[in-house]
Structures are given as C-alpha cells and as structure tokens.
Amino acid sequence: GRSGHTVLSGALGSRMDVKLSEEQKYISKWRRGYSKEQILAEHMASGAGRTRRQQGWPNLTEFTDLLVIGDKAGWDAVNEFNKRDASATVINEFSAFMDMPVKTIVTVRHPLDNVTAWVDSEKYKRVFSDDKLRFRRMIRRYKRFYTAAVTILQGTDYFVVTHEEFCNNPNNMLQRLSDWLELPSNRDWRREAGARINPSPHQRRNDVKWPDGYFEERLVPFIRENPLME
C-alpha cells in the first residue's frame, strides 16, 4: 500500500487488452468458497476504481481482445496469509484453482516515503492520535507486510516495480512489463501512458519529522537484513 500501484495499474489498465479491477480481492473470495465462474463474472462486471478514473486514464472500461485480467489489490494474498491462515503457497494454489497462470506485480518505494504516507494519512491520525505511537505502528505494519510478501512470493512468477524507477523511466518499465506479461509491443501506448507519469515521485519523507532514532533504530536494521526485492 502507498507504493504507487494505483498509477501503475492506471497505466497498464489503459491498454485495450488489459482489464484491472479495483480491490475485488479474488483470492479472499476463492478461499470463502467462490467458484471460478463467479470470480470471472464479478471481474467482468467490476469497475476500474474512483482514483484511476479521477486521474483521467483512458480505456478503463472498453476492451478489445483481452489478454490480461487482474486486480489492484495489494493486500489480498498478504492478508490471507497473515490473518486467515493461508499457506505460503497461496498464490500458486489460486493459480491452480483458476487454471490460469497468475503473475504478481509488486510495487515498492523508498521505505521512508512508504511509512510516511501511512503516518500522514487522515485515517491513521484518527486511529493513533499520538505521533510516536503512530510511527511505531506504521513501522511495524511495514515490516509485517514486507516479510509476509517476501514469503508468499517465493516460487511464484512476480515482477518488482520500484516506484522511483518507474517514474524516472516509465517507457522502459512499461516495455519490460509488457514483455513479462506477453503483451504485444505498443509504442503509442507506452508514449501516451508514460507522459502521464510524474517524473519526480513525491518524497513524503520530507513532509513529516520523524522522531529521533525511529528510522535509525527501528527501520535501518530491518532494511539491511531484508533488502528490497530484486
């Protein structure tokens, strides 16, 4: 969460042969007993998400010769693993159930920006009004999510998109993603989508003052032991 997957899904979803739904949580629905047919029907009836529509991405509701379908739901598999006792192979199990190859795009950004985005959100300010407590909880949240994601991605087909790299060179990243997803090359799409990407990602770490020692003592050791996925 808060790592740039909305803008990435907007770019990919602006292709006519790609349909990405919004937080439908299909792995959760499968584990609750949905059939493959129900999941596919819900997907085809799903919308593209308010934020992506507000951003003005084209072609989010019109499709031709679909080649890729997916869901912008970064928490789905992790929540099933962390909170609902799903196995570490939950992604591959879902792929077998759907009888389709399942690929996972993982978006990551600078940890300070990622944590700060949560710390500075109105939602978590309401839940944790004390600044230091909110920092501690959001750092713990980051660690817990990251550790689970690394665990469940092992042995799966995944692609890591670093938000900063995507913003700096969107054309290159979109070409690499197209190749990985086995989509036809589309120069016009890459050019038009890439032109919408802000080349200077927001460095949220500069918006909020971190309590003394919180980064160095609480986050740096974790990052050193768990380098960003490559």
Buried (B, 14 or more C-beta within 10 A) or exposed (E): BBBBBBBBBBBBBBBBBBBBBBEBBBBBBBBEEBEEEEBBEBBEEBEBBEBBBEBEBBBBEEBEEEBBBBBBBBBBBBBBBBEEEBEBBBBBBBBEBBEEEBBBBBBBBBBBBBBBBBBBBEEBEEEBEEBEEBBBBBBEBBBEBBEBBEEBBEEBEBBBBBBBBBBBBBBEBBBEBBEEBEBEEBEEBBEEBBEBBEEEBBEBBEEBEBEEEBBEEBBEEBBEEEEBBE
